[in-house]
Amino acid sequence: MRKMAIFTALILCTLCAYAQLPDLGFQVDSRTAIVITDPQNDFLSPDGAAWRVVGESVKANHTIENLERLFKVAKQKGMMVFVSPHYYFKHDHNWRIEGTLEWLMHDISMFDRAHTLNTDGFEGSGADWLERYKKYMDGDNVVVTSPHKVYGPESNDLALQLRKHGYDSVVLAGMSSNLCTESHMRDLVESGFEVAVVKDATAGAILPDMNAYEASLVNFRMIASHVFTTKEIVREIRNFKNKSGRGDL
């Protein structure tokens, strides 16, 4: 009985420790940029390839509207946005080593583009931006990186672009929560960036006995410096007074 009591006490102490995770906070400053993953039709349009599994979460979180709020406040305040897109070309369909969802994305032609060097067939495709975001994409404050190929930014130039532009602090949002968004968070943290996640400017697949969004929230809380709502981070951005003379943020 005494051993059982000790074991139970240890379990309770462990649970209490997790329940009291520190919140390091996150301060928007002149070295902070927004990173948005996959703001594309295949995730965010009702006609998109993944809408059947992510649509419920997208609607519940108001993800589409919240991502636009981030684009909008960044444009208004001159804050840099780095968009990390997901594209597949013909040669990507010849991969011989694939994980479960890599195979599925290729099978349903998700994020497919016809050409590497031109945009023939891109307009309105699943790989294209959601229509309501297009007015922001050509802004001087937006950098579209090379495409990532699986989930994380290891295969694109996001970290390079952030470093070369002088940013080491990131506000992260986009699709989808437990895959590309979480993988970007992990790699950026491992690469020395300070990362905060906007939890309602993302969403995840909901399948029988599997809620990908809920799974990602646990890791956001454990790995990121801070987890914001869109309302909170927009307020932080608006309140920031740039003392370095960089932009008009």
ABEGO torsion letter per residue (X at the ends): XAAAAAAAAAAAAAAAAAAABBBAEBBBBAABBBBBBGBBAAAABAABAAAAAAAAAAAAAGAAAAAAAAAAAAAAAGBBBBBBBBBBBAAAAABABBBAAAAAAAAAGBGBBABAABABGABGBAABBBAAAAAAAABAABBBBBBBABABAAABAAAAAAAAAGBABBBBBEOBAABAAAAAAAAAAAAGBBBBBBAAABBBBBBBGBBAAAAAAAAAAAABABBBBAAAAAAAAAABBBAAGBEAX
